[in-house]
């Protein structure tokens, strides 16, 4: 069996070698000629999988190691009898941790606390639900907006968009859709930003085209926003340099790039491929996950006595994930010749360092710092109280 895979899926060759011969390609270089004689195609978010790519090929099974599927023509795959799988929820925790790290970083920068503030979460699926849980653990008040889930469930916890836009933070966690009752393409448009509460922090880790870049830039120029965090961009990998220059935190579509999330996605599509071809899977997470670099963090009494709770949480996260380093690396794009910036963006993603999730780190903290301990536990850390 011949398998074509995106080289940015970690350990994909080692994992799928048991099923056949694996050839690796950059995602943007997976062409009809490349897949013509393949039986299996494995991609990430940058490879459109549709009739234009697969017509005339012998591909029997295609999968994306991502939660987003706007790059997949699922209807055509179904009509063509091609098996398909994705990785829903695989990196949801990674994205939620990114949002927490970003908010705490801005809190330190602008000297505000998160406790008691309101966050509007637009999209209440796998990612949005985890963001909501972590924000509640930090003492924030949450407002969910998800029209499809509101209609399906009739649950009053799903609030109108206008209510979400009245919050101190607004974060996007929707899929990218261009049709149906609730299209999300340019959901964050001029009307959206005109309605947003002045001083709100805007965060997008969903898809670049869910926001209208010109509308966002207009809102920033008018002083309507208190901060902007962008992990996704319209027209990736060709990022708007002016927007990159002005946002508070910028990253190259890596919010979901924790190593744990990547391995989760790999194994989800591996097991799906095994089911499709009637093969017993043999690999597990333990085959691919290395030991965490920060297995244990000891918070001393002095830090508890001299620092507020959210600074302790911020500094603990910094020992696991330094979001400002990702921002610094992204901004180096501005000193790269314009013709090379797209390749630079892709290289940042391809060479992204191993980032482990909070759950892999045990925090030792004095028992008297119970408030900090509970918040650290609520956002995912293992916590050991020291008496």
N, C-alpha and C positions, 0 to 999 in steps of 0.2 A: 504494500500500500504506500502510495506517495503522498507526503504531507507537506504543504506549504504553510509557513508560519511567520508572523511578524517577529523580528528579532528582539523587539522590546518586551516580549512576554518572557519573564525570567524562568529559566530551567525548562523551557518548552521542549527543547531537543531531548534533554535527559528524561523528561516525563513521557513524551510521546514516542520515543525510540522503540518502546515495547510494542507499539502498534504498527510501525512502519518506518520508512526512510524519511527523515525530516530535513527539509531545506529551509534556511532562514533568509529573510529579505527585509529591508527597511519597509515600513508600512506603506509609504508613498510610492514604492517601486514594485508593488504587487500588481501586475498588469494581466490582461487576458492571455498574453503569451506565456507568462510565468505559471499561470494556473491551468493552462490548457490540458495537461496530462496528469493533473493532481486528482487524488481521491478525496482529500480532506483539506480544508482551508481554515486557518486559525488567525484571527486578526485582533487588533485593538481599535480604537475609535477613529483613526485617521484613514482607514481603508473602506471606501464605499463598496458594499457587497450587493450586487444587483445584476440585472440582465446584461448590462454592458460589460461587466467583468466576467460573468460565468457562462453566458450563452455559448454553446459549442464545446464547453469543457466536459470532463467526466466527473466533476466534483459531486460526491454523494452526501457529504456532510460539511456544514460550515458552522463556525462558532466565533463569537466575540468574547474575549476575556474582560468584558466591561459590563457595567450596569446599564449604560446608555445604549440605545439601539436606533438612533436617528440615522445612522449610516447603513442600516440594514433594510433591504426591501423584503420584508418577511412574507408579504403576499406572493411575490414572484417566486421565492424559494418554495413556498407551500405548493403553488401551482406546478412547479417544476419537479416536485417529489424529492427535493433536497432537504435532508435533515438539518435542524438548526438548534443551537443552544446559545444562551448568554450566561452572564454571571450576576444575576440580580442580588443586590445586597452585599456582594463580596467586599467592596471597599467603602461601604456606608460608614463604618466606624472611623475609618481613616479620614473621610471628609469631615465628619463631626468633630474629630480632634483638631483638625486644621482650623475650623471655625472658632473653636474655643481658644486655640493658640493665638489666632489673629485678633480676637476681641481683647484678650488680656494684653497683647502687645500694644494695641491702641490705647488701652486703659493706662498703661505705664507711660506712653508717649504724651497723652493729653491729660493725665492725672485725673482720671475718673474711675469709679468702681462699677462693677457689673451688678452687684446685688441690688435688687429692687427695681432695676431697669426692665423695660419691656422689649421683647424681640418678636417681630413679625416673621413667621416662617412660612414661606410661600412654596407649597409642595410638601405633603405629609406622608410621603412614601418611606422607603427604607432609610434614606439619608435624613430626611426631615424629622422623622420620628426619633432618630438617635440624637440629632441636634437638640430637639426639644427636651429630651431626658437629661442631657448634660447641662443645658441652660437652667433647667429647674434645680439641678443639683447645686448650681452656683448661686441660687437664690434669685434668679431672674423670673419675670412673669412672661408667659409665652402666649402668642396669638397665632393659631393655625389658619391658613387660608388654602383650601383645596376644593375647588368647585366640583370636580368629578366625585370625590369622596363624600362631599356634602350631599350630593344628590343620591348617591348609592346608599348611604347610611342614615341620612336624616338626622345625624348627630349635631347638636348645637355647638359642639366644640370647634367646628369649622366655621370661621367667621368671614364676613365680607372683606374683599381686598382693601376697601377704604379703612377698615379698622386696623388691618395689618400695617398700613402705611402711616398710621399715627404712632407707631412704636419708635423707640430710641434706636433700634437696629432693625434692618430689613435684610433677610437673607434668602436667596433664590435656590430652590432644590427641585425644580420641575424638569421633566424631560423636554426635549425640543420637538414640538409638533407644529405643523403648518396648516392643518385642517381640523375638521371636527368641531364640536361645540366649544372647545376650550383651547384654541391654538395658543401656543406660548411663544411663537416667533415674535420678537420685539414686544413682548409683554411689558417690559420696562421701557416705555416710550415717553414722549413728551407729556402726555396726560398723566402717566404714572408718576413722573418726577414732579409735575406741577402739584400733585395731590399729596406728595410725601411731606411729612412733618419737617419743618426747617431744623437742621442740625442732626438729622438721622444719619447713622452710619449705614452705607449700602455695601452688601457683600454678594458676590456672584461666584459660585463654584459649580454651577449647573452646566450650561453651554453658553458660549459667547453670543450667539444670535438671539438668546432669550432677552438680551438687552439691546437697545438701539444706541450705538456708540455716540452718534451725534447728539441724541437727547441727553445721554449721561454727561457728555462734555458741556452741554448747555447748562445743565443743573449745577455742575461744579463751578462753572464760570459765574453763575448767578448767586453763588454762595449758599445754595439750598442744602448742601450735604455737609455733615460734620466729619466725614471720613469715607474713604472708598477702598475696598479690598477686592482685587480681581485675581482670580486664578484662571479664568477663561476669557477668551477674546474673540471678537468677530474677525473673520478672515484668517484664522490661524493657518499657517504659522506666521503670517504677515501681520504683526501687531502694530496698532496705531502708536507711533513713537511719542506723539504729543500726549496721548492719554497715559501711556506708560510713565512719562515724566511726572505727571501730576497726581497719580493715585498714591495712597498711603502705603499700601502693601501690594506688591505685584509678584506673581509666580507663574510658571509656564505650564499650566494645566496639570498640576501634580498633587492637588489636594487629596486625591484618592490613591496616591502612589506609595502608601505604606507598604513595606515588604510583606507584611501579613496579608494585606488586601490583595496584593498581586498573586501571592501563592493561593489564597482562597479562590480567586478567579481562575487561575490555572487548573486547579483540581476540580472545580465545578465543570469546566468544559471537557477536561480529561474523562471524568466519570460519565458525562453525557455521551461522549464519543464511544466509550466502552459499551454503554447500553445500546447505542445505535447499531454497533457492529456485533453485539452479542459476545463481548470479551470481558472477562473478569478483571476489574481494576486491581492493581497491586501497589500503587503509590499512595502515601499518606503525607500529611503536613510535615511530619518528623523527618521525611527524606530531604526536605528543602529549606526548612527554617533554621538559621544559625542561632547561636546563643545571643541574647541581647547585649549591646555594648554597655548599657546601664542597668544591670540586673537588680541593683539595690541602691537606694539613695537614702542617706542618713541626714535628717534635718536636725541640727543642733538646738539646744535650749536657747542659745544666744540669738539665733535667728527668730525663734518664736517670740522672744521678749522684745525684739527691736523692730520687727517688720509686721505690717498689716497682713491679714489673711490672704488677700488676693495677690500681694507681692510674693508671698511664700509659694502660692500655687504657680504664678508666672515663672518664678525662678526654678521650681521643680520641673516644669514642662521644658524649660530651656535646656535642661540636662539630657532630655530625650529627643526633643525636636526644636531646632532653632529656626523659626520661620523667617526671621530677619536675614538669615544667611541665604535662604532661597530668594528673598527679595533683592539682596545685593547682587547675586549671580544673574538674576533676570535683568537688572538695570545695566549690566555690562553690555547688553544688546545695543544700547545707545551709542557706544563708542565703536561698534562694528560697522563696516560699510553697509549701506542700505541693501545692497544686492546680496549680502551674506546673512542678513538678519533671520530670514526664514530657516536657513540651515542651522543657525545658532540656537534658535528656539527648539528645533527638533533635537539638537545635540544635548541641550539641557535635560530633556526628557529621557533620552536614551542613556545618558551617563548619570542619571539621578542616583545619589548615594542611598545606601540601605537606611531606611527609617522604620524603626519598630514602633508598634502601638503601645499606649500607656500600660495596657494589661500585662506586659512583659516585665514591668518594673515594680519592685516592692519598695514602698516608702516607709522607713522607720521614723516615727514622729512622737514626741513626748505626749503623754496621755492628756495633759492639760490643754493641748492644742486641738481639742475635739472638733471645733468648727472647721478648721483647716483639714483635719483628717477626714471628716465626712464629705467635704467637697472634693477632695482628692479621690476618695473612693467613688463618689458619684460620677466623676468624669472618666473613671476607668482604671485608676491605679490600684494595685494591691496595697493595702495599708496595714502596718503592724504598729500598734500603740506600745510605747515604751514607758513603763512606770518606774 
